[in-house]
């Protein structure tokens, strides 16, 4: 779920004075509005053992083989490599 800090939904809270205890504390109620949204999925398929499948696999193998994944020493490097892989797959 994503909220924009300047939206009405983000600043929608209510303090109930009737629930206030003797220690001068009260419960905080937060109402979160969740709206349904249709997300279109994109699916593609390649016929098994076809020329197109072989070309796809060869191109994927070639592009992945040039990625340097030998010395991943930080979370940022891992995230960068993962994003690069996702971009390669999506482009193909």
GUKE-286181 format. One record per residue (C-alpha): residue number from 0; residue in one letter; x negated, y negated, z negated. Coordinates in steps of 0.1 Angstrom, whole numbers. Layout:
N
<atom rofi="NUM" fidren="A" X="X" Y="Y" Z="Z"/>
...
END
This chain:
92
<atom rofi="0" fidren="X" X="0" Y="0" Z="0"/>
<atom rofi="1" fidren="X" X="-13" Y="-34" Z="9"/>
<atom rofi="2" fidren="X" X="-1" Y="-67" Z="-6"/>
<atom rofi="3" fidren="X" X="-10" Y="-102" Z="4"/>
<atom rofi="4" fidren="X" X="-20" Y="-124" Z="-25"/>
<atom rofi="5" fidren="X" X="0" Y="-153" Z="-12"/>
<atom rofi="6" fidren="X" X="32" Y="-133" Z="-6"/>
<atom rofi="7" fidren="X" X="63" Y="-135" Z="-28"/>
<atom rofi="8" fidren="X" X="61" Y="-97" Z="-35"/>
<atom rofi="9" fidren="X" X="26" Y="-101" Z="-50"/>
<atom rofi="10" fidren="X" X="37" Y="-127" Z="-76"/>
<atom rofi="11" fidren="X" X="70" Y="-110" Z="-85"/>
<atom rofi="12" fidren="X" X="68" Y="-101" Z="-122"/>
<atom rofi="13" fidren="X" X="91" Y="-105" Z="-152"/>
<atom rofi="14" fidren="X" X="85" Y="-106" Z="-190"/>
<atom rofi="15" fidren="X" X="115" Y="-94" Z="-210"/>
<atom rofi="16" fidren="X" X="117" Y="-115" Z="-243"/>
<atom rofi="17" fidren="X" X="143" Y="-91" Z="-258"/>
<atom rofi="18" fidren="X" X="115" Y="-64" Z="-258"/>
<atom rofi="19" fidren="X" X="91" Y="-86" Z="-278"/>
<atom rofi="20" fidren="X" X="78" Y="-69" Z="-309"/>
<atom rofi="21" fidren="X" X="68" Y="-84" Z="-343"/>
<atom rofi="22" fidren="X" X="32" Y="-87" Z="-331"/>
<atom rofi="23" fidren="X" X="42" Y="-113" Z="-305"/>
<atom rofi="24" fidren="X" X="36" Y="-88" Z="-276"/>
<atom rofi="25" fidren="X" X="60" Y="-80" Z="-249"/>
<atom rofi="26" fidren="X" X="63" Y="-54" Z="-221"/>
<atom rofi="27" fidren="X" X="54" Y="-66" Z="-186"/>
<atom rofi="28" fidren="X" X="76" Y="-53" Z="-157"/>
<atom rofi="29" fidren="X" X="63" Y="-54" Z="-122"/>
<atom rofi="30" fidren="X" X="86" Y="-47" Z="-93"/>
<atom rofi="31" fidren="X" X="69" Y="-34" Z="-62"/>
<atom rofi="32" fidren="X" X="89" Y="-36" Z="-30"/>
<atom rofi="33" fidren="X" X="80" Y="-9" Z="-5"/>
<atom rofi="34" fidren="X" X="93" Y="-13" Z="30"/>
<atom rofi="35" fidren="X" X="95" Y="15" Z="54"/>
<atom rofi="36" fidren="X" X="75" Y="11" Z="86"/>
<atom rofi="37" fidren="X" X="74" Y="34" Z="116"/>
<atom rofi="38" fidren="X" X="38" Y="41" Z="127"/>
<atom rofi="39" fidren="X" X="35" Y="55" Z="162"/>
<atom rofi="40" fidren="X" X="11" Y="85" Z="164"/>
<atom rofi="41" fidren="X" X="-9" Y="92" Z="195"/>
<atom rofi="42" fidren="X" X="-17" Y="128" Z="203"/>
<atom rofi="43" fidren="X" X="-36" Y="140" Z="233"/>
<atom rofi="44" fidren="X" X="-45" Y="175" Z="243"/>
<atom rofi="45" fidren="X" X="-69" Y="191" Z="267"/>
<atom rofi="46" fidren="X" X="-63" Y="225" Z="283"/>
<atom rofi="47" fidren="X" X="-85" Y="251" Z="268"/>
<atom rofi="48" fidren="X" X="-114" Y="264" Z="289"/>
<atom rofi="49" fidren="X" X="-108" Y="237" Z="315"/>
<atom rofi="50" fidren="X" X="-133" Y="215" Z="333"/>
<atom rofi="51" fidren="X" X="-120" Y="185" Z="314"/>
<atom rofi="52" fidren="X" X="-126" Y="203" Z="280"/>
<atom rofi="53" fidren="X" X="-162" Y="212" Z="289"/>
<atom rofi="54" fidren="X" X="-169" Y="176" Z="300"/>
<atom rofi="55" fidren="X" X="-154" Y="163" Z="268"/>
<atom rofi="56" fidren="X" X="-174" Y="186" Z="246"/>
<atom rofi="57" fidren="X" X="-206" Y="178" Z="265"/>
<atom rofi="58" fidren="X" X="-201" Y="141" Z="262"/>
<atom rofi="59" fidren="X" X="-192" Y="144" Z="225"/>
<atom rofi="60" fidren="X" X="-223" Y="165" Z="219"/>
<atom rofi="61" fidren="X" X="-246" Y="140" Z="238"/>
<atom rofi="62" fidren="X" X="-232" Y="110" Z="219"/>
<atom rofi="63" fidren="X" X="-234" Y="127" Z="185"/>
<atom rofi="64" fidren="X" X="-270" Y="140" Z="192"/>
<atom rofi="65" fidren="X" X="-283" Y="104" Z="195"/>
<atom rofi="66" fidren="X" X="-269" Y="94" Z="160"/>
<atom rofi="67" fidren="X" X="-296" Y="94" Z="133"/>
<atom rofi="68" fidren="X" X="-282" Y="114" Z="104"/>
<atom rofi="69" fidren="X" X="-315" Y="126" Z="89"/>
<atom rofi="70" fidren="X" X="-321" Y="101" Z="62"/>
<atom rofi="71" fidren="X" X="-288" Y="89" Z="46"/>
<atom rofi="72" fidren="X" X="-299" Y="73" Z="14"/>
<atom rofi="73" fidren="X" X="-270" Y="51" Z="5"/>
<atom rofi="74" fidren="X" X="-232" Y="49" Z="6"/>
<atom rofi="75" fidren="X" X="-234" Y="20" Z="31"/>
<atom rofi="76" fidren="X" X="-254" Y="41" Z="56"/>
<atom rofi="77" fidren="X" X="-230" Y="70" Z="52"/>
<atom rofi="78" fidren="X" X="-200" Y="46" Z="58"/>
<atom rofi="79" fidren="X" X="-218" Y="31" Z="89"/>
<atom rofi="80" fidren="X" X="-224" Y="66" Z="104"/>
<atom rofi="81" fidren="X" X="-189" Y="78" Z="97"/>
<atom rofi="82" fidren="X" X="-175" Y="47" Z="114"/>
<atom rofi="83" fidren="X" X="-198" Y="52" Z="143"/>
<atom rofi="84" fidren="X" X="-186" Y="88" Z="146"/>
<atom rofi="85" fidren="X" X="-150" Y="78" Z="145"/>
<atom rofi="86" fidren="X" X="-156" Y="52" Z="172"/>
<atom rofi="87" fidren="X" X="-172" Y="78" Z="194"/>
<atom rofi="88" fidren="X" X="-144" Y="102" Z="190"/>
<atom rofi="89" fidren="X" X="-117" Y="75" Z="196"/>
<atom rofi="90" fidren="X" X="-135" Y="63" Z="227"/>
<atom rofi="91" fidren="X" X="-136" Y="98" Z="242"/>
END
